[in-house]
Amino acid sequence: MDKNRAEGKMKDIKGRVKRQVGEWTDDSELQSEGTMDQAEGKVQNAWGKVKDAARDVADETRRDQDRDSDIRKKDDRAA
């Protein structure tokens, strides 16, 4: 898991807490800060997911290339 996902989730949670406390205390500034923290966390988490997906694709492509290379080597030896 990419560190952006973990950090983003923590910011999201922090924002939820701030927003909720702002609602309970009728503090609109704290509510706004919490909403912004949540949004920032969600974006960072999404970016981490994109990076994880790209890494997975790269790893799978590398494995496929290695497997194809091994098959070609076996075919060359058999010929």
mmJSON file of the N, C-alpha and C atoms, coordinates in Angstrom:
{"data_MODEL":{"atom_site":{
"group_PDB":["ATOM","ATOM","ATOM","ATOM","ATOM","ATOM","ATOM","ATOM","ATOM","ATOM","ATOM","ATOM","ATOM","ATOM","ATOM","ATOM","ATOM","ATOM","ATOM","ATOM","ATOM","ATOM","ATOM","ATOM","ATOM","ATOM","ATOM","ATOM","ATOM","ATOM","ATOM","ATOM","ATOM","ATOM","ATOM","ATOM","ATOM","ATOM","ATOM","ATOM","ATOM","ATOM","ATOM","ATOM","ATOM","ATOM","ATOM","ATOM","ATOM","ATOM","ATOM","ATOM","ATOM","ATOM","ATOM","ATOM","ATOM","ATOM","ATOM","ATOM","ATOM","ATOM","ATOM","ATOM","ATOM","ATOM","ATOM","ATOM","ATOM","ATOM","ATOM","ATOM","ATOM","ATOM","ATOM","ATOM","ATOM","ATOM","ATOM","ATOM","ATOM","ATOM","ATOM","ATOM","ATOM","ATOM","ATOM","ATOM","ATOM","ATOM","ATOM","ATOM","ATOM","ATOM","ATOM","ATOM","ATOM","ATOM","ATOM","ATOM","ATOM","ATOM","ATOM","ATOM","ATOM","ATOM","ATOM","ATOM","ATOM","ATOM","ATOM","ATOM","ATOM","ATOM","ATOM","ATOM","ATOM","ATOM","ATOM","ATOM","ATOM","ATOM","ATOM","ATOM","ATOM","ATOM","ATOM","ATOM","ATOM","ATOM","ATOM","ATOM","ATOM","ATOM","ATOM","ATOM","ATOM","ATOM","ATOM","ATOM","ATOM","ATOM","ATOM","ATOM","ATOM","ATOM","ATOM","ATOM","ATOM","ATOM","ATOM","ATOM","ATOM","ATOM","ATOM","ATOM","ATOM","ATOM","ATOM","ATOM","ATOM","ATOM","ATOM","ATOM","ATOM","ATOM","ATOM","ATOM","ATOM","ATOM","ATOM","ATOM","ATOM","ATOM","ATOM","ATOM","ATOM","ATOM","ATOM","ATOM","ATOM","ATOM","ATOM","ATOM","ATOM","ATOM","ATOM","ATOM","ATOM","ATOM","ATOM","ATOM","ATOM","ATOM","ATOM","ATOM","ATOM","ATOM","ATOM","ATOM","ATOM","ATOM","ATOM","ATOM","ATOM","ATOM","ATOM","ATOM","ATOM","ATOM","ATOM","ATOM","ATOM","ATOM","ATOM","ATOM","ATOM","ATOM","ATOM","ATOM","ATOM","ATOM","ATOM","ATOM","ATOM","ATOM","ATOM","ATOM","ATOM","ATOM","ATOM","ATOM","ATOM","ATOM","ATOM","ATOM","ATOM"],
"id":[1,2,3,4,5,6,7,8,9,10,11,12,13,14,15,16,17,18,19,20,21,22,23,24,25,26,27,28,29,30,31,32,33,34,35,36,37,38,39,40,41,42,43,44,45,46,47,48,49,50,51,52,53,54,55,56,57,58,59,60,61,62,63,64,65,66,67,68,69,70,71,72,73,74,75,76,77,78,79,80,81,82,83,84,85,86,87,88,89,90,91,92,93,94,95,96,97,98,99,100,101,102,103,104,105,106,107,108,109,110,111,112,113,114,115,116,117,118,119,120,121,122,123,124,125,126,127,128,129,130,131,132,133,134,135,136,137,138,139,140,141,142,143,144,145,146,147,148,149,150,151,152,153,154,155,156,157,158,159,160,161,162,163,164,165,166,167,168,169,170,171,172,173,174,175,176,177,178,179,180,181,182,183,184,185,186,187,188,189,190,191,192,193,194,195,196,197,198,199,200,201,202,203,204,205,206,207,208,209,210,211,212,213,214,215,216,217,218,219,220,221,222,223,224,225,226,227,228,229,230,231,232,233,234,235,236,237],
"type_symbol":["N","C","C","N","C","C","N","C","C","N","C","C","N","C","C","N","C","C","N","C","C","N","C","C","N","C","C","N","C","C","N","C","C","N","C","C","N","C","C","N","C","C","N","C","C","N","C","C","N","C","C","N","C","C","N","C","C","N","C","C","N","C","C","N","C","C","N","C","C","N","C","C","N","C","C","N","C","C","N","C","C","N","C","C","N","C","C","N","C","C","N","C","C","N","C","C","N","C","C","N","C","C","N","C","C","N","C","C","N","C","C","N","C","C","N","C","C","N","C","C","N","C","C","N","C","C","N","C","C","N","C","C","N","C","C","N","C","C","N","C","C","N","C","C","N","C","C","N","C","C","N","C","C","N","C","C","N","C","C","N","C","C","N","C","C","N","C","C","N","C","C","N","C","C","N","C","C","N","C","C","N","C","C","N","C","C","N","C","C","N","C","C","N","C","C","N","C","C","N","C","C","N","C","C","N","C","C","N","C","C","N","C","C","N","C","C","N","C","C","N","C","C","N","C","C","N","C","C","N","C","C","N","C","C","N","C","C"],
"label_atom_id":["N","CA","C","N","CA","C","N","CA","C","N","CA","C","N","CA","C","N","CA","C","N","CA","C","N","CA","C","N","CA","C","N","CA","C","N","CA","C","N","CA","C","N","CA","C","N","CA","C","N","CA","C","N","CA","C","N","CA","C","N","CA","C","N","CA","C","N","CA","C","N","CA","C","N","CA","C","N","CA","C","N","CA","C","N","CA","C","N","CA","C","N","CA","C","N","CA","C","N","CA","C","N","CA","C","N","CA","C","N","CA","C","N","CA","C","N","CA","C","N","CA","C","N","CA","C","N","CA","C","N","CA","C","N","CA","C","N","CA","C","N","CA","C","N","CA","C","N","CA","C","N","CA","C","N","CA","C","N","CA","C","N","CA","C","N","CA","C","N","CA","C","N","CA","C","N","CA","C","N","CA","C","N","CA","C","N","CA","C","N","CA","C","N","CA","C","N","CA","C","N","CA","C","N","CA","C","N","CA","C","N","CA","C","N","CA","C","N","CA","C","N","CA","C","N","CA","C","N","CA","C","N","CA","C","N","CA","C","N","CA","C","N","CA","C","N","CA","C","N","CA","C","N","CA","C","N","CA","C","N","CA","C","N","CA","C","N","CA","C","N","CA","C","N","CA","C"],
"label_alt_id":[null,null,null,null,null,null,null,null,null,null,null,null,null,null,null,null,null,null,null,null,null,null,null,null,null,null,null,null,null,null,null,null,null,null,null,null,null,null,null,null,null,null,null,null,null,null,null,null,null,null,null,null,null,null,null,null,null,null,null,null,null,null,null,null,null,null,null,null,null,null,null,null,null,null,null,null,null,null,null,null,null,null,null,null,null,null,null,null,null,null,null,null,null,null,null,null,null,null,null,null,null,null,null,null,null,null,null,null,null,null,null,null,null,null,null,null,null,null,null,null,null,null,null,null,null,null,null,null,null,null,null,null,null,null,null,null,null,null,null,null,null,null,null,null,null,null,null,null,null,null,null,null,null,null,null,null,null,null,null,null,null,null,null,null,null,null,null,null,null,null,null,null,null,null,null,null,null,null,null,null,null,null,null,null,null,null,null,null,null,null,null,null,null,null,null,null,null,null,null,null,null,null,null,null,null,null,null,null,null,null,null,null,null,null,null,null,null,null,null,null,null,null,null,null,null,null,null,null,null,null,null,null,null,null,null,null,null],
"label_comp_id":["MET","MET","MET","ASP","ASP","ASP","LYS","LYS","LYS","ASN","ASN","ASN","ARG","ARG","ARG","ALA","ALA","ALA","GLU","GLU","GLU","GLY","GLY","GLY","LYS","LYS","LYS","MET","MET","MET","LYS","LYS","LYS","ASP","ASP","ASP","ILE","ILE","ILE","LYS","LYS","LYS","GLY","GLY","GLY","ARG","ARG","ARG","VAL","VAL","VAL","LYS","LYS","LYS","ARG","ARG","ARG","GLN","GLN","GLN","VAL","VAL","VAL","GLY","GLY","GLY","GLU","GLU","GLU","TRP","TRP","TRP","THR","THR","THR","ASP","ASP","ASP","ASP","ASP","ASP","SER","SER","SER","GLU","GLU","GLU","LEU","LEU","LEU","GLN","GLN","GLN","SER","SER","SER","GLU","GLU","GLU","GLY","GLY","GLY","THR","THR","THR","MET","MET","MET","ASP","ASP","ASP","GLN","GLN","GLN","ALA","ALA","ALA","GLU","GLU","GLU","GLY","GLY","GLY","LYS","LYS","LYS","VAL","VAL","VAL","GLN","GLN","GLN","ASN","ASN","ASN","ALA","ALA","ALA","TRP","TRP","TRP","GLY","GLY","GLY","LYS","LYS","LYS","VAL","VAL","VAL","LYS","LYS","LYS","ASP","ASP","ASP","ALA","ALA","ALA","ALA","ALA","ALA","ARG","ARG","ARG","ASP","ASP","ASP","VAL","VAL","VAL","ALA","ALA","ALA","ASP","ASP","ASP","GLU","GLU","GLU","THR","THR","THR","ARG","ARG","ARG","ARG","ARG","ARG","ASP","ASP","ASP","GLN","GLN","GLN","ASP","ASP","ASP","ARG","ARG","ARG","ASP","ASP","ASP","SER","SER","SER","ASP","ASP","ASP","ILE","ILE","ILE","ARG","ARG","ARG","LYS","LYS","LYS","LYS","LYS","LYS","ASP","ASP","ASP","ASP","ASP","ASP","ARG","ARG","ARG","ALA","ALA","ALA","ALA","ALA","ALA"],
"label_asym_id":["A","A","A","A","A","A","A","A","A","A","A","A","A","A","A","A","A","A","A","A","A","A","A","A","A","A","A","A","A","A","A","A","A","A","A","A","A","A","A","A","A","A","A","A","A","A","A","A","A","A","A","A","A","A","A","A","A","A","A","A","A","A","A","A","A","A","A","A","A","A","A","A","A","A","A","A","A","A","A","A","A","A","A","A","A","A","A","A","A","A","A","A","A","A","A","A","A","A","A","A","A","A","A","A","A","A","A","A","A","A","A","A","A","A","A","A","A","A","A","A","A","A","A","A","A","A","A","A","A","A","A","A","A","A","A","A","A","A","A","A","A","A","A","A","A","A","A","A","A","A","A","A","A","A","A","A","A","A","A","A","A","A","A","A","A","A","A","A","A","A","A","A","A","A","A","A","A","A","A","A","A","A","A","A","A","A","A","A","A","A","A","A","A","A","A","A","A","A","A","A","A","A","A","A","A","A","A","A","A","A","A","A","A","A","A","A","A","A","A","A","A","A","A","A","A","A","A","A","A","A","A","A","A","A","A","A","A"],
"label_entity_id":["1","1","1","1","1","1","1","1","1","1","1","1","1","1","1","1","1","1","1","1","1","1","1","1","1","1","1","1","1","1","1","1","1","1","1","1","1","1","1","1","1","1","1","1","1","1","1","1","1","1","1","1","1","1","1","1","1","1","1","1","1","1","1","1","1","1","1","1","1","1","1","1","1","1","1","1","1","1","1","1","1","1","1","1","1","1","1","1","1","1","1","1","1","1","1","1","1","1","1","1","1","1","1","1","1","1","1","1","1","1","1","1","1","1","1","1","1","1","1","1","1","1","1","1","1","1","1","1","1","1","1","1","1","1","1","1","1","1","1","1","1","1","1","1","1","1","1","1","1","1","1","1","1","1","1","1","1","1","1","1","1","1","1","1","1","1","1","1","1","1","1","1","1","1","1","1","1","1","1","1","1","1","1","1","1","1","1","1","1","1","1","1","1","1","1","1","1","1","1","1","1","1","1","1","1","1","1","1","1","1","1","1","1","1","1","1","1","1","1","1","1","1","1","1","1","1","1","1","1","1","1","1","1","1","1","1","1"],
"label_seq_id":[1,1,1,2,2,2,3,3,3,4,4,4,5,5,5,6,6,6,7,7,7,8,8,8,9,9,9,10,10,10,11,11,11,12,12,12,13,13,13,14,14,14,15,15,15,16,16,16,17,17,17,18,18,18,19,19,19,20,20,20,21,21,21,22,22,22,23,23,23,24,24,24,25,25,25,26,26,26,27,27,27,28,28,28,29,29,29,30,30,30,31,31,31,32,32,32,33,33,33,34,34,34,35,35,35,36,36,36,37,37,37,38,38,38,39,39,39,40,40,40,41,41,41,42,42,42,43,43,43,44,44,44,45,45,45,46,46,46,47,47,47,48,48,48,49,49,49,50,50,50,51,51,51,52,52,52,53,53,53,54,54,54,55,55,55,56,56,56,57,57,57,58,58,58,59,59,59,60,60,60,61,61,61,62,62,62,63,63,63,64,64,64,65,65,65,66,66,66,67,67,67,68,68,68,69,69,69,70,70,70,71,71,71,72,72,72,73,73,73,74,74,74,75,75,75,76,76,76,77,77,77,78,78,78,79,79,79],
"pdbx_PDB_ins_code":[null,null,null,null,null,null,null,null,null,null,null,null,null,null,null,null,null,null,null,null,null,null,null,null,null,null,null,null,null,null,null,null,null,null,null,null,null,null,null,null,null,null,null,null,null,null,null,null,null,null,null,null,null,null,null,null,null,null,null,null,null,null,null,null,null,null,null,null,null,null,null,null,null,null,null,null,null,null,null,null,null,null,null,null,null,null,null,null,null,null,null,null,null,null,null,null,null,null,null,null,null,null,null,null,null,null,null,null,null,null,null,null,null,null,null,null,null,null,null,null,null,null,null,null,null,null,null,null,null,null,null,null,null,null,null,null,null,null,null,null,null,null,null,null,null,null,null,null,null,null,null,null,null,null,null,null,null,null,null,null,null,null,null,null,null,null,null,null,null,null,null,null,null,null,null,null,null,null,null,null,null,null,null,null,null,null,null,null,null,null,null,null,null,null,null,null,null,null,null,null,null,null,null,null,null,null,null,null,null,null,null,null,null,null,null,null,null,null,null,null,null,null,null,null,null,null,null,null,null,null,null,null,null,null,null,null,null],
"Cartn_x":[0.843,0.0,0.892,0.53,1.283,1.088,2.147,2.051,1.022,0.767,-0.242,-1.632,-1.881,-3.185,-3.363,-2.338,-2.427,-2.515,-1.656,-1.676,-2.995,-3.492,-4.753,-5.914,-5.917,-6.986,-6.936,-5.732,-5.605,-6.108,-5.795,-6.288,-7.804,-8.349,-9.798,-10.45,-9.913,-10.455,-10.324,-9.147,-8.931,-9.966,-10.206,-11.178,-12.587,-12.935,-14.271,-14.47,-13.425,-13.509,-13.647,-12.809,-12.882,-14.256,-14.737,-16.037,-17.144,-17.102,-18.133,-18.067,-16.862,-16.718,-17.221,-16.912,-17.414,-18.928,-19.557,-21.019,-21.56,-20.949,-21.422,-21.255,-20.167,-19.876,-20.356,-21.004,-21.501,-20.369,-19.226,-18.038,-17.885,-18.366,-18.36,-16.947,-16.006,-14.616,-14.009,-14.256,-13.749,-14.41,-15.684,-16.38,-15.728,-15.439,-14.809,-13.431,-12.648,-11.316,-11.439,-12.389,-12.59,-12.978,-13.852,-14.264,-13.08,-12.25,-11.058,-10.075,-9.871,-8.983,-9.506,-10.818,-11.412,-11.155,-11.397,-11.197,-9.745,-8.828,-7.403,-7.047,-7.581,-7.318,-7.855,-9.051,-9.652,-8.841,-8.37,-7.555,-6.237,-5.597,-4.323,-4.514,-5.594,-5.886,-6.105,-6.842,-7.086,-5.78,-4.903,-3.598,-2.798,-2.848,-2.162,-2.703,-4.029,-4.636,-4.166,-4.057,-3.579,-2.147,-1.312,0.075,0.162,-0.674,-0.697,-1.104,-2.128,-2.595,-1.514,-0.831,0.24,1.377,1.698,2.752,2.345,1.08,0.592,0.672,0.295,0.359,1.81,2.7,4.117,4.672,4.316,4.781,4.249,2.983,2.385,3.023,3.277,3.921,5.316,6.046,7.395,7.361,6.392,6.266,5.947,5.045,4.691,5.898,6.668,7.858,8.877,9.064,9.999,9.524,8.236,7.68,7.852,7.573,7.745,9.201,10.091,11.516,11.951,11.454,11.783,11.264,10.068,9.491,10.331,10.765,11.596,12.92,13.514,14.78,14.61,13.508,13.253,13.046,12.301,12.072,13.378,14.252,15.536,16.394,16.365,17.148,16.594,15.293,14.649,14.878,15.119,15.273,16.623],
"Cartn_y":[-1.172,0.0,1.241,2.178,3.416,4.267,4.973,5.78,6.9,7.354,8.392,7.904,6.631,6.094,6.164,5.761,5.781,7.211,8.086,9.479,10.149,9.851,10.426,9.979,8.714,8.199,8.868,9.084,9.753,11.198,11.903,13.273,13.293,12.315,12.209,12.029,11.128,10.873,12.12,12.754,13.986,15.035,15.163,16.133,15.819,14.545,14.153,14.541,14.297,14.629,16.144,16.908,18.369,18.891,18.359,18.815,18.505,17.306,16.918,17.771,18.007,18.861,20.268,20.748,22.059,22.11,21.019,20.968,20.979,20.205,20.123,21.448,22.165,23.418,24.641,24.424,25.505,26.437,25.824,26.562,26.331,27.301,27.125,27.106,27.799,27.789,26.393,25.779,24.425,23.429,23.618,22.772,22.894,24.119,24.347,23.713,23.887,23.264,21.747,21.185,19.742,19.272,20.025,19.67,19.733,20.753,20.875,19.735,19.407,18.286,16.984,16.8,15.6,15.547,16.656,16.694,16.416,17.043,16.821,15.351,14.765,13.355,12.441,12.734,11.905,11.982,13.184,13.344,12.592,12.728,12.05,10.53,10.06,8.624,8.145,8.912,8.545,8.514,9.483,9.517,8.267,7.876,6.655,5.419,5.379,4.251,4.213,5.382,5.45,4.927,5.363,4.909,3.402,2.871,1.428,0.69,1.183,0.527,0.557,1.687,1.793,0.834,0.73,-0.185,-1.634,-1.965,-3.321,-3.652,-2.702,-2.917,-3.117,-2.284,-2.403,-3.752,-4.18,-5.479,-6.628,-6.549,-7.601,-7.635,-6.465,-6.399,-6.996,-6.671,-7.206,-8.727,-9.252,-10.708,-11.359,-10.741,-11.286,-11.288,-10.228,-10.16,-11.21,-11.385,-12.41,-13.807,-14.063,-15.356,-15.593,-14.563,-14.687,-14.942,-14.271,-14.448,-15.878,-16.388,-17.764,-18.762,-18.536,-19.437,-19.413,-18.219,-18.113,-18.839,-18.72,-19.394,-20.909,-21.416,-22.854,-23.302,-22.496,-22.832,-22.832,-21.862,-21.783,-23.007,-23.451,-24.626,-25.899,-25.974,-27.157,-27.249,-26.112,-26.106,-26.492],
"Cartn_z":[0.0,0.0,0.0,-0.825,-0.942,0.317,0.73,1.953,1.806,0.581,0.375,0.772,0.584,0.973,2.482,3.221,4.684,5.211,4.692,5.141,4.77,3.582,3.148,4.015,4.37,5.23,6.603,7.12,8.424,8.35,7.262,7.101,6.986,6.286,6.139,7.511,8.305,9.646,10.518,10.463,11.249,10.839,9.544,9.051,9.512,9.517,9.986,11.444,12.236,13.661,13.837,13.142,13.247,12.822,11.716,11.209,12.209,12.783,13.74,15.002,15.503,16.695,16.378,15.169,14.764,14.74,14.302,14.3,15.727,16.609,17.983,18.723,18.42,19.122,18.355,17.226,16.374,15.936,15.626,15.171,13.662,12.877,11.425,10.86,11.491,11.015,11.176,12.307,12.551,11.596,11.327,10.363,8.985,8.59,7.278,7.208,8.268,8.31,8.186,8.9,8.847,7.461,6.815,5.462,4.505,4.646,3.799,4.068,5.34,5.681,5.069,5.139,4.556,3.054,2.387,0.936,0.582,1.312,1.065,1.282,2.332,2.614,1.536,1.055,0.004,-1.293,-1.618,-2.83,-2.679,-1.512,-1.294,-1.322,-0.742,-0.757,-2.185,-2.973,-4.374,-5.156,-4.91,-5.589,-5.22,-3.968,-3.544,-4.247,-4.452,-5.162,-6.61,-7.239,-8.624,-8.7,-7.757,-7.746,-7.526,-6.625,-6.391,-7.657,-8.34,-9.561,-10.637,-10.778,-11.773,-11.439,-10.173,-9.739,-10.022,-9.777,-10.044,-11.531,-12.372,-13.823,-14.259,-13.739,-14.091,-13.651,-12.444,-11.946,-12.805,-13.168,-13.992,-15.38,-15.951,-17.257,-17.197,-16.135,-15.958,-15.835,-15.065,-14.919,-16.257,-17.018,-18.337,-19.266,-19.247,-20.099,-19.691,-18.394,-17.914,-18.325,-18.215,-18.581,-20.087,-20.894,-22.344,-22.708,-22.003,-22.255,-21.92,-20.802,-20.411,-21.44,-21.962,-22.968,-24.235,-24.656,-25.865,-25.681,-24.504,-24.239,-24.31,-23.759,-23.81,-25.25,-26.038,-27.428,-28.226,-27.93,-28.635,-28.297,-27.044,-26.66,-27.293,-27.44,-28.017,-29.516,-30.139,-31.608,-32.026],
"occupancy":[1.0,1.0,1.0,1.0,1.0,1.0,1.0,1.0,1.0,1.0,1.0,1.0,1.0,1.0,1.0,1.0,1.0,1.0,1.0,1.0,1.0,1.0,1.0,1.0,1.0,1.0,1.0,1.0,1.0,1.0,1.0,1.0,1.0,1.0,1.0,1.0,1.0,1.0,1.0,1.0,1.0,1.0,1.0,1.0,1.0,1.0,1.0,1.0,1.0,1.0,1.0,1.0,1.0,1.0,1.0,1.0,1.0,1.0,1.0,1.0,1.0,1.0,1.0,1.0,1.0,1.0,1.0,1.0,1.0,1.0,1.0,1.0,1.0,1.0,1.0,1.0,1.0,1.0,1.0,1.0,1.0,1.0,1.0,1.0,1.0,1.0,1.0,1.0,1.0,1.0,1.0,1.0,1.0,1.0,1.0,1.0,1.0,1.0,1.0,1.0,1.0,1.0,1.0,1.0,1.0,1.0,1.0,1.0,1.0,1.0,1.0,1.0,1.0,1.0,1.0,1.0,1.0,1.0,1.0,1.0,1.0,1.0,1.0,1.0,1.0,1.0,1.0,1.0,1.0,1.0,1.0,1.0,1.0,1.0,1.0,1.0,1.0,1.0,1.0,1.0,1.0,1.0,1.0,1.0,1.0,1.0,1.0,1.0,1.0,1.0,1.0,1.0,1.0,1.0,1.0,1.0,1.0,1.0,1.0,1.0,1.0,1.0,1.0,1.0,1.0,1.0,1.0,1.0,1.0,1.0,1.0,1.0,1.0,1.0,1.0,1.0,1.0,1.0,1.0,1.0,1.0,1.0,1.0,1.0,1.0,1.0,1.0,1.0,1.0,1.0,1.0,1.0,1.0,1.0,1.0,1.0,1.0,1.0,1.0,1.0,1.0,1.0,1.0,1.0,1.0,1.0,1.0,1.0,1.0,1.0,1.0,1.0,1.0,1.0,1.0,1.0,1.0,1.0,1.0,1.0,1.0,1.0,1.0,1.0,1.0,1.0,1.0,1.0,1.0,1.0,1.0,1.0,1.0,1.0,1.0,1.0,1.0],
"B_iso_or_equiv":[0.0,0.0,0.0,0.0,0.0,0.0,0.0,0.0,0.0,0.0,0.0,0.0,0.0,0.0,0.0,0.0,0.0,0.0,0.0,0.0,0.0,0.0,0.0,0.0,0.0,0.0,0.0,0.0,0.0,0.0,0.0,0.0,0.0,0.0,0.0,0.0,0.0,0.0,0.0,0.0,0.0,0.0,0.0,0.0,0.0,0.0,0.0,0.0,0.0,0.0,0.0,0.0,0.0,0.0,0.0,0.0,0.0,0.0,0.0,0.0,0.0,0.0,0.0,0.0,0.0,0.0,0.0,0.0,0.0,0.0,0.0,0.0,0.0,0.0,0.0,0.0,0.0,0.0,0.0,0.0,0.0,0.0,0.0,0.0,0.0,0.0,0.0,0.0,0.0,0.0,0.0,0.0,0.0,0.0,0.0,0.0,0.0,0.0,0.0,0.0,0.0,0.0,0.0,0.0,0.0,0.0,0.0,0.0,0.0,0.0,0.0,0.0,0.0,0.0,0.0,0.0,0.0,0.0,0.0,0.0,0.0,0.0,0.0,0.0,0.0,0.0,0.0,0.0,0.0,0.0,0.0,0.0,0.0,0.0,0.0,0.0,0.0,0.0,0.0,0.0,0.0,0.0,0.0,0.0,0.0,0.0,0.0,0.0,0.0,0.0,0.0,0.0,0.0,0.0,0.0,0.0,0.0,0.0,0.0,0.0,0.0,0.0,0.0,0.0,0.0,0.0,0.0,0.0,0.0,0.0,0.0,0.0,0.0,0.0,0.0,0.0,0.0,0.0,0.0,0.0,0.0,0.0,0.0,0.0,0.0,0.0,0.0,0.0,0.0,0.0,0.0,0.0,0.0,0.0,0.0,0.0,0.0,0.0,0.0,0.0,0.0,0.0,0.0,0.0,0.0,0.0,0.0,0.0,0.0,0.0,0.0,0.0,0.0,0.0,0.0,0.0,0.0,0.0,0.0,0.0,0.0,0.0,0.0,0.0,0.0,0.0,0.0,0.0,0.0,0.0,0.0,0.0,0.0,0.0,0.0,0.0,0.0],
"pdbx_formal_charge":[null,null,null,null,null,null,null,null,null,null,null,null,null,null,null,null,null,null,null,null,null,null,null,null,null,null,null,null,null,null,null,null,null,null,null,null,null,null,null,null,null,null,null,null,null,null,null,null,null,null,null,null,null,null,null,null,null,null,null,null,null,null,null,null,null,null,null,null,null,null,null,null,null,null,null,null,null,null,null,null,null,null,null,null,null,null,null,null,null,null,null,null,null,null,null,null,null,null,null,null,null,null,null,null,null,null,null,null,null,null,null,null,null,null,null,null,null,null,null,null,null,null,null,null,null,null,null,null,null,null,null,null,null,null,null,null,null,null,null,null,null,null,null,null,null,null,null,null,null,null,null,null,null,null,null,null,null,null,null,null,null,null,null,null,null,null,null,null,null,null,null,null,null,null,null,null,null,null,null,null,null,null,null,null,null,null,null,null,null,null,null,null,null,null,null,null,null,null,null,null,null,null,null,null,null,null,null,null,null,null,null,null,null,null,null,null,null,null,null,null,null,null,null,null,null,null,null,null,null,null,null,null,null,null,null,null,null],
"auth_seq_id":[1,1,1,2,2,2,3,3,3,4,4,4,5,5,5,6,6,6,7,7,7,8,8,8,9,9,9,10,10,10,11,11,11,12,12,12,13,13,13,14,14,14,15,15,15,16,16,16,17,17,17,18,18,18,19,19,19,20,20,20,21,21,21,22,22,22,23,23,23,24,24,24,25,25,25,26,26,26,27,27,27,28,28,28,29,29,29,30,30,30,31,31,31,32,32,32,33,33,33,34,34,34,35,35,35,36,36,36,37,37,37,38,38,38,39,39,39,40,40,40,41,41,41,42,42,42,43,43,43,44,44,44,45,45,45,46,46,46,47,47,47,48,48,48,49,49,49,50,50,50,51,51,51,52,52,52,53,53,53,54,54,54,55,55,55,56,56,56,57,57,57,58,58,58,59,59,59,60,60,60,61,61,61,62,62,62,63,63,63,64,64,64,65,65,65,66,66,66,67,67,67,68,68,68,69,69,69,70,70,70,71,71,71,72,72,72,73,73,73,74,74,74,75,75,75,76,76,76,77,77,77,78,78,78,79,79,79],
"auth_comp_id":["MET","MET","MET","ASP","ASP","ASP","LYS","LYS","LYS","ASN","ASN","ASN","ARG","ARG","ARG","ALA","ALA","ALA","GLU","GLU","GLU","GLY","GLY","GLY","LYS","LYS","LYS","MET","MET","MET","LYS","LYS","LYS","ASP","ASP","ASP","ILE","ILE","ILE","LYS","LYS","LYS","GLY","GLY","GLY","ARG","ARG","ARG","VAL","VAL","VAL","LYS","LYS","LYS","ARG","ARG","ARG","GLN","GLN","GLN","VAL","VAL","VAL","GLY","GLY","GLY","GLU","GLU","GLU","TRP","TRP","TRP","THR","THR","THR","ASP","ASP","ASP","ASP","ASP","ASP","SER","SER","SER","GLU","GLU","GLU","LEU","LEU","LEU","GLN","GLN","GLN","SER","SER","SER","GLU","GLU","GLU","GLY","GLY","GLY","THR","THR","THR","MET","MET","MET","ASP","ASP","ASP","GLN","GLN","GLN","ALA","ALA","ALA","GLU","GLU","GLU","GLY","GLY","GLY","LYS","LYS","LYS","VAL","VAL","VAL","GLN","GLN","GLN","ASN","ASN","ASN","ALA","ALA","ALA","TRP","TRP","TRP","GLY","GLY","GLY","LYS","LYS","LYS","VAL","VAL","VAL","LYS","LYS","LYS","ASP","ASP","ASP","ALA","ALA","ALA","ALA","ALA","ALA","ARG","ARG","ARG","ASP","ASP","ASP","VAL","VAL","VAL","ALA","ALA","ALA","ASP","ASP","ASP","GLU","GLU","GLU","THR","THR","THR","ARG","ARG","ARG","ARG","ARG","ARG","ASP","ASP","ASP","GLN","GLN","GLN","ASP","ASP","ASP","ARG","ARG","ARG","ASP","ASP","ASP","SER","SER","SER","ASP","ASP","ASP","ILE","ILE","ILE","ARG","ARG","ARG","LYS","LYS","LYS","LYS","LYS","LYS","ASP","ASP","ASP","ASP","ASP","ASP","ARG","ARG","ARG","ALA","ALA","ALA","ALA","ALA","ALA"],
"auth_asym_id":["A","A","A","A","A","A","A","A","A","A","A","A","A","A","A","A","A","A","A","A","A","A","A","A","A","A","A","A","A","A","A","A","A","A","A","A","A","A","A","A","A","A","A","A","A","A","A","A","A","A","A","A","A","A","A","A","A","A","A","A","A","A","A","A","A","A","A","A","A","A","A","A","A","A","A","A","A","A","A","A","A","A","A","A","A","A","A","A","A","A","A","A","A","A","A","A","A","A","A","A","A","A","A","A","A","A","A","A","A","A","A","A","A","A","A","A","A","A","A","A","A","A","A","A","A","A","A","A","A","A","A","A","A","A","A","A","A","A","A","A","A","A","A","A","A","A","A","A","A","A","A","A","A","A","A","A","A","A","A","A","A","A","A","A","A","A","A","A","A","A","A","A","A","A","A","A","A","A","A","A","A","A","A","A","A","A","A","A","A","A","A","A","A","A","A","A","A","A","A","A","A","A","A","A","A","A","A","A","A","A","A","A","A","A","A","A","A","A","A","A","A","A","A","A","A","A","A","A","A","A","A","A","A","A","A","A","A"],
"auth_atom_id":["N","CA","C","N","CA","C","N","CA","C","N","CA","C","N","CA","C","N","CA","C","N","CA","C","N","CA","C","N","CA","C","N","CA","C","N","CA","C","N","CA","C","N","CA","C","N","CA","C","N","CA","C","N","CA","C","N","CA","C","N","CA","C","N","CA","C","N","CA","C","N","CA","C","N","CA","C","N","CA","C","N","CA","C","N","CA","C","N","CA","C","N","CA","C","N","CA","C","N","CA","C","N","CA","C","N","CA","C","N","CA","C","N","CA","C","N","CA","C","N","CA","C","N","CA","C","N","CA","C","N","CA","C","N","CA","C","N","CA","C","N","CA","C","N","CA","C","N","CA","C","N","CA","C","N","CA","C","N","CA","C","N","CA","C","N","CA","C","N","CA","C","N","CA","C","N","CA","C","N","CA","C","N","CA","C","N","CA","C","N","CA","C","N","CA","C","N","CA","C","N","CA","C","N","CA","C","N","CA","C","N","CA","C","N","CA","C","N","CA","C","N","CA","C","N","CA","C","N","CA","C","N","CA","C","N","CA","C","N","CA","C","N","CA","C","N","CA","C","N","CA","C","N","CA","C","N","CA","C","N","CA","C","N","CA","C","N","CA","C","N","CA","C","N","CA","C"],
"pdbx_PDB_model_num":[1,1,1,1,1,1,1,1,1,1,1,1,1,1,1,1,1,1,1,1,1,1,1,1,1,1,1,1,1,1,1,1,1,1,1,1,1,1,1,1,1,1,1,1,1,1,1,1,1,1,1,1,1,1,1,1,1,1,1,1,1,1,1,1,1,1,1,1,1,1,1,1,1,1,1,1,1,1,1,1,1,1,1,1,1,1,1,1,1,1,1,1,1,1,1,1,1,1,1,1,1,1,1,1,1,1,1,1,1,1,1,1,1,1,1,1,1,1,1,1,1,1,1,1,1,1,1,1,1,1,1,1,1,1,1,1,1,1,1,1,1,1,1,1,1,1,1,1,1,1,1,1,1,1,1,1,1,1,1,1,1,1,1,1,1,1,1,1,1,1,1,1,1,1,1,1,1,1,1,1,1,1,1,1,1,1,1,1,1,1,1,1,1,1,1,1,1,1,1,1,1,1,1,1,1,1,1,1,1,1,1,1,1,1,1,1,1,1,1,1,1,1,1,1,1,1,1,1,1,1,1,1,1,1,1,1,1]
}}}
